Amino acid sequence: MQGVGVLIGLAVRRSRWFWVAWLAVLAAVVPLTATAYETIIPDPAAASRTIESLSDNPTMRAIFGPPTSLVGAGGFTVWRVGTFAATVAGVMAVLGIVRTTRADEESGRTELVRSAVVGRHAPLTASLVVCLGACLVLGTLVAAGMTVVRTGLLGSLVFGAGTALTAAVFVGVGAVTAQLTSSARAARGAALATLVTAYLIRAVADGAPEGSALRPLAWASPVEWMALSRPYAGERPLVLLLPLALTLLLTGLAVTLEARRDHGSGLWAERRGAATAAPWLAGPLGLAWRLQRGSIAGWCVGLLVFGALMGSVATGFEEMLADTPQLAEALRRMGQDADVLTDAFFVAMLGLLVIMAAAMALQVLGRLHHEEESGHVDAVLATAVPRTRFAASHLALALGVPTLLFPLVGALLGTALALTSGGWGPVVAAGQGAAALLPGVWLVVGLGALVHGTLPGLSPLPWAVVAWSLLVGLLGEVIGLPGWLTGLTPFAQLAAVPVEPFAWTPVAVTTALALLLVAGGLLGYSRRDILTR
C-alpha cells in the first residue's frame, strides 16, 4: 500500500470541486425541507389524516415511500426527500468512484502513477478512501443540519448515517463495475443501472397493497434501508448494519477483482463488432447515433414510464388532498397558484420532468466533450469532416431527441386522467404544456454548446444550471424563495400551460437566445484548439 497517502491527497486535489458541489446541494436540500414543515402542516392534528390518505395511495407510496411519521418535521423530511436524497447520493458515489478509478485508468493517469513507487492496490485504495470519506462528510452534514433545525438528535444521527451508508454501498458498486468493464462509460452505466434497479424494486415494494408478497422486497433494495431504519419514528439503527456489511463486501470484492485483471482491460470480455459497417455509419450523425443509442433509449424509456406513473396519481388527486388543505396549497404554489388542483399537478410535474429532459440533452451533448478528450475525434477530423459538422451531429441529437420525446411524455402524463374522465382534454393540455417548455431545454443545450466551444474547462456550468432548476422546482415555492431568485432558471419565463395561456413572446426570445448560443458554440469550436489527453 505504499504511496496511498500521496494518492489520497492527489485525488482530493483533482476532485475537490466535484465533491464540494454535490455535498453542498445535498446537505442544503434536507434541512431546507424540514424548515418548510410548519408551513405545509401547521396543525399537528392534520398530520394523522395526511398519513392515512397518503398510505392508502399506492402511487404516492411508490414515489416517496410509506409515510411512517408526519407528526414532526424530521419524519416529514425523511418521507418527502429522504429516499430522493439517498438515491442522488448514490449517483454522486458512482460518478465519484468511477471518475478516480476507471476514468483515470482509461486516460492513462493510473499508468503514469504506477510507474512510480506505489503499491499494486494503492490507486484503488486511495479512491475508496476519498469516496467513502465524502459519504461520511455527507452523513455528518445531513445529521448536523437536521439537528440545527431541531428535529431530534437520535433521529438526525440515524438519518445522516443511513444517507451516508446508502452512498457508501454504491461506492462499492462503482468500484466493482470499474473492475468488470473496460471503459469508464460502461462502468458508470452498469453501476447506475444497478442503482435504478434498486430504486424500482423499492417503488414496486412500497406501492404494493398491504399483505402483498411484494412488500418484503423493500428489504432487498439498498435505497430503502435508510427509510427502514425509521428515523424520527422509533429508530432501528441496527438496520444500518445491512449497508455497512454490503459496503465492506463490495469494496473487498473490488480489491480482489483488481488483482485478477490486466491493466486497461476489464474482466468482462468486449463483444466483437460487425465485420462491415452499415451505410448509415458513413456520416458523423450516424456515428453519433451509434455511440449514444443505448443511453438515449434508456432515457426515453425512463422518462416515458415515469410520466405515465406520475399521471396515474392525477386521477384521485382532488379527493386525496381534500382533508389536507396545507399540502394542497403547497401543490398549488408549485403549480403557479392554479385554481384547479389537477392543473397545478400537471404544471408541477412538467416542471420536474423538463429538468430531466434537459439533463438527458446535456448528457447527449457531453459525449462530444468525451470524444474530444479521449482523442477519438482526431480520427474523424482527419477525414474530410469539418469540425462544425462533427459538433452539429451531436447537437442535432441533443436538440432533436428531447423535442420529439417530451411532448409525448406530457401526453402520457394526462392519459390516465383522460381515460377516467372520458375526454382527451387532459392529454392535449399536458402535451401542450410540455411543448411550451421545450425552448428552456434548447437554452440549456445552447449554453452547453457555448461552453464546450469556447471554455471547455467550464463544462460543469450547464449542469449547475440544471441542478439549480431542480432545486427551485422541488423546494422553491415550498420554502418561499423570492420571485427574482426562482426566476433565474431557463424555464421560468415560459408559460405554465394549462394554468397560464400560451405566450409566443417568451418562446421566441428563449429560442432566439438558444440559437445564438449554439451559433457561438459552433464558431468557437471551429477556432479553438482540440483538447488532448
N, C-alpha and C positions, 0 to 999 in steps of 0.2 A: 504493500500500500504506500510505497514511497512516493512523495510528491502530492499526496491528497490535499494537504493544507494549501499549497500554492494553487492547485487547480480549483479549489473551492473559491479562493479569492478571485481567480480569473473568471469563473462562472458568474459570480456576483457582480463583478465589474461589467461584464458584457451584457448581462440581462437585467440590470438593476431597474431600468425604466419600465421594462416589461412587467416586473413584479410590482413595482410601485403603482402602476396604473390599475392593474387587476385588484390588488389588495385595497386600494383607496375606494374604488367603486363598490366592491362587495361589502367592505366594512362600513360604508356610509348607508347603503340601502336598508340594512337590517334595523338599526336604531331609528332611522327616519320613519320607517313603517310603524314602529312602536309609538312614536310621538303622535301619530295620527289616530290612535285608538279612541281617545275620548271624543274626537270629532265625529268618528263614524258610529260609535256605540256609546253615547254619553250615559245611557240608562243601563245599569247592570242587569236589570230585570229583562231587558230586551235580548241579552246575550243567550239566555236559555232558549228563547223562541228561535233565534238565529241558528243555534246549534242544531235544533230539531229540524228546521227547514232545510239546512244545508246537508245534514246527514242523510236525509231522505232522497236527495237528488244525486243519482249516480254520476252524472256528468261533472257536477261541481266537485264531487269526491275524487273523480279521476283527474281533474285538473290540479286541484290544490292538495288533495289528501283529506282524510277524515278530520273534522274539526274537534279534536279531543277536549279543548278548553278555549272558550272565547270570553270567559268572565274576567280576563285581565289582559293587559297589553302584551305580556310575554306570550301567552298561548295564542293570541290573535296573530302575532307576528310569525310564530312558528307555522301556523296554518297558511297565512297569506303569502309569505315569501320564503319560508324555511326550506321547503323542498326545492324551490326555484334557485335559491342561493347555493344550496348544496350541489345541485346539478351544474350550475355555472362554475362553481369552484372545481368540479371535476373536469370541465372543459379547460380551465386555467391550468390544472395539473397536467393534463395530457399535452397541451401545447408547450408547457414549460419543460417537461422531461424529454420530449422528442426534439425540442429545439437544441438542447445541450447534449444529446446523445447521437441519434441517427443523423440529424441535420448537420452537426459538426463533422461527423464521420464522412458524410456524403460530400461535404465541401472541401475535405482534405485537412481540416484543422486537427482532428484527432490523430491523424498520421504524423503531423508535424509535432504534436505534443509527445507522442510515443517515441519519437526519435531522440528525446531527451531521457534522463534517468528517472523514469516513473514506473510504478508497478503496473502489472497487467490489467488489474481491475480499478486502477486509480481514477481514470476519467469517468467511468460509470459510477463509482462510489461518490466522487465529488458531486456529480449531477444529482444523485439521490439525496445527498445531504442538503444541497441547496434547495431542491424542490420540496422535500419533506420539511425543511426549516421554514419555507414560505407558507406551507399549510399550517404549521404551528403558529406562525405570526398571525395568519388569518383567524384561526380559532381564538387566539388571545384578544385580537381586536374586536371580534364579534362579542365575546364574553364581556369585555370591558365596556363596550358601547351599550350593551343591554343592561349592564349593572348601573351605568351612569344615568340611564333614563328610569331607574328604579323599578325594574321588573322582577327582582328577586335574585339573590346570589347563586343559590344552588341551580335553579333553572337556567340562569345565564351560563354557568360553567358547563352544564350538560349540553346546552345549545351550541356553545362555542366548540366544545370537544367533538360533538357529533359532526359539525360542519368541517372541522379540520380533518377528522378521520375519514370522512367521505372523500375529500380531496386526496388524502394520502393513498386510499385504495386505488385511485386512478393514476397516481404517480406510478404505482406498481404495475398497473395495466399497461401504461405507456412504455415503461421500461421493458416489459416482456415483448410487446409488439415491435419495439425497436430491435430486438434480437431476432425476431422471426422473419421480418421483412427486409427487403434490400433497398428501400428508399424511405425518405422522411415522409413523403406523401402517403405511401402505403401504411406506414406505421401510425400516422395520425388518423387515417381513415379507419383502420382496424380498431384502434383504441376508442375513437369517437363512436363507431358503430356499436361497440360494447356498452358504452355509456347510454346511447339511445335505447338499446335493447333493455337495459336495466330500468330506464325511465318508463318504457312501455309496459314492462312487467308490473311495475308499481301502479301505473294507471289502470291496468286491467284488474289487478287485485283490489285496489281501492274502489273502483267503480262497480265491482261485482255485488249482487244483493247479499243481504245478511244470511249467513248459513251456507253460502255457495262454496263449492270446493276450490274456487279460485282465490278466495280470501287469503289462505295461508301462503300464497305465492308472494305476498308482500315481504316475507322473511327471506326470499331468495334474491331480493334486489338491494344492492348496497346503497342506492339512492334513498331507500326508505328507512334505513337503520337509524338515522338521526331522529326521524319522527317517532319511530318505535321506542326510542329511549324516553319519550314523553316529557320533554322539558316543560316546566310550569304546570304539569298535570299529573303529579305523582311520579316523580322522576325514577327511571330504571337505568341507572348508569352502567349496570353490568351488560346491557345490550351492546354497548360500545366496545366490548371485547371482541365482537364479531369483525368489525372493520379493522381493529388493531391486529388480530390474528391473520386476516386476509392480506393486509399490507405487508406483514413480515414474510408471509408465504410467497407473495408475488415478487418482492424485492430479492429474496433468496433465490427464487427461480430465475430471475433475470441475470443474476451474477453467474449462476450455474450455466445457463444457456450461452452467455457471452464466452465462456471458456471452450465451447464446443463449435464455434463458427469461425470462419475466416474473416479477417478484417475487410470491410467494404461489401460483404455479402450477408444474406440472411439465411436462416435455417430452412425457410420455405423456398423451394426452387422456383425460379421465374418461368412463366409459361412462354413457350416458343411462339413467335409471331407467324403470320401468314407468309408464304413464300413470295407472293407478289402483292403489291398494294392495290387497293381499289381505285378506280378512276377519280372518285371524288376527293381522294387524298392528294391530288396533284397541286392544289392551291393552298394558301395559308388558312383560309376559312375552314376547309375540310380538315386540315391538321389541328386547328384549334378545337374543332368539334370532337375529333377523335381523342384528343388529350383530356377533354373535360366532360365527355358524355356521361360517364359514370357518376360523377359528383352532381352534375346537372339533374340527372334522373333522380338521384336521392333527394335533392332539394325539392323537386317538383312533387314527388310522391308525398314527402313530409308535409309540405305546405297544403296540398290538396286534402290530405287526411285530417290535418289539424283544422283547416277551415270547415270541413264537414262536421268534425267533432264539436267545434265551438258553436256551429249553427244549431246543433241539437239542443243546446241549452236554451235557445231563444223561445222554444215552444211553450215553456211554462214559466217564463221569467217574471211576468207580472204577478202571478199567483205566489211564486216562491218568495218574492220580496215584499209581499203585501203586509206582513207582520213586522218587517224590519225597515222602517222608513229611512233610517240613517244610512244603511247600505244602499238603498235605492237612490238616495240623494247623492251619495258618493259616486254611484254609477252615472247619474245624470251629469255631474260635474265633468267626469271623464268623457261624456258624450256631448259636450258643448251645450249643456243646460237644455237638453231636449225635453219636451213635454211628454212624448211617448217613450216609455221605458225601453221597448224593443228597438226603437230608432237609436237611442243612446247606446244600447248594447252593440248594434251594428257599427256605429261610429268608433266606439272604444276598441272593439275587436279589429276593425280595419286599421286603426291607428297602430296597433301592435303588429299585425300581420305584414303591413307595408314595411316595417322596420326589418322584419325577417327577409322580405324580398330584397331590400337594399343590401342586407348582409350577403345574400346569395350573389347579387350582382357584383359586389366588391370582391368576393372570393373568386368569381369567374375572371374578373379583370386582374386580380392578383397573380393569376397564372402567367401573365405577361412578364411581371417582375421576376417570378421564379425562373422562367425560361431564360431570361437575360442573365440573371445572377449565376445560374448553373453553367452558362456557356453554350447552351443548346441553340440559342438564337444565332450564334455565329455561323452555324451550318446553313441556316435558312437565308440569312442576309448575304452569304457568299454566292448565292444564285442571283437571278435577275429580279428578285422580290424586293421592292423598295421598303424602307423602314415604315413609312406611313401605312402601307398596305398590310404589313405584318401586324402592326399595332391595331389597325382598323378591324382585323379579323377577330381579335379578342374583344374589342369594343362592341362589335356587332352582336356577339353573344351576350355580353354584359347588359346591353340595352334591349336586345330583342327578346330574350327568354322571359325576363320579368314582365315585359309589355304584353306578351301573349298569355302568360300564366296568371298574373294577378287578377285580372277581371274574372277569370274562371274561378279562382279562389273566392272572390267576393260573391259570385253567383252561388257557389256551394254553401257559403255562409247563410244565405237566405233560403236554401232549398227546403230544409226541414220545416220552417215556418210556412212556406208556401204549400207544402203537402198537407199540413193540418188546417190551413185556412181556406184551401180550395182555390186560391188565385196565385198568379205568378208575379204579383206586385213586389213581394219581398226579394225575389231573385233579381228582378230588374233594378230595384233600388240599391241593393248591396253591390251588384255588378257595376252600376254607375258610380257608386261611392268609391269602389276600388279604382276604377278608371280615372277618377278625378284626382287621385293621389299619385298617379304614375309620374308626373313631372318631378315630384320630390325624389323618386328613385333615380331619374335621369340626372338630377342635380348632384346626387351623391356620386354617381358614376363619373360625371364631368369633373368633380373635384378630384376623384381618384386618378383620372386621366391626366389632369393638370399636374398633380403632384408627381406622378410617375414620369411625365415628360420633362419636367423642369427641375424638381427637387426630390429625386427618388429616395433620398435619405429620410424624408418625412413621410414615408409610406404608412405609418400608424395614424396619421392625422385623419383620413376619411373614416377609419374605424372608430376613432374617438368621437366623431360627429354622430355615427350610428349609435354608439354606446350612450351618448348624451340624450339622443332622441328616445332611446329605450327607457332611460331613467325618467325622463319627463313624461312619457306615455304611461308608465306604471305608477308613478308617485307624484307627478307634478301637481295635478288638481287635488289629489287626496290630501297632501300635506300643505297645500295652499301656497305654492311658489308664485311669485309675482308674474303678471302677464307678460312683461317685457322679457322675462327670463324664459318662460315656456315658449315664447315666440321665436327663440333662437334655434329652430330646427328647420330642416329643409321642407317639412310638410306643414308647418304652422300656418302659412298664408294661403294654403289651398282650401277650397270649400269642403266642409264636412258633410257631404251628401249621405243620407237623405235629410239630415237635420237642417242644413243650410242649402239654399238654392245654388245650383252650379253657376260659377262665375268664370268667364273667359279671361279676364284681365290677369289674375294671378297665374293661371295656367300658361298664358302667352309669355309673361315675364319670366317665370321659372324655366320654361322650355328654352327661351332665348338665352338665358344665363347659362343653362346646361350646355347648349350648343357652343357658346363662346368658350366655355371651359374645355370642352372636348377639342375644339379647334386649337386652343392654346396648348393643350397637351400634345396633340399631334405635331404641331410646329416645333415645340421644344424637343420632342423625341427625335425629330428629324435632324436636329442640330447638335444635340449633346453627345458626349462620349458614351459608348456602350459600357455597361457595368461588366466587370471582370471578376473572376473567382479569387 
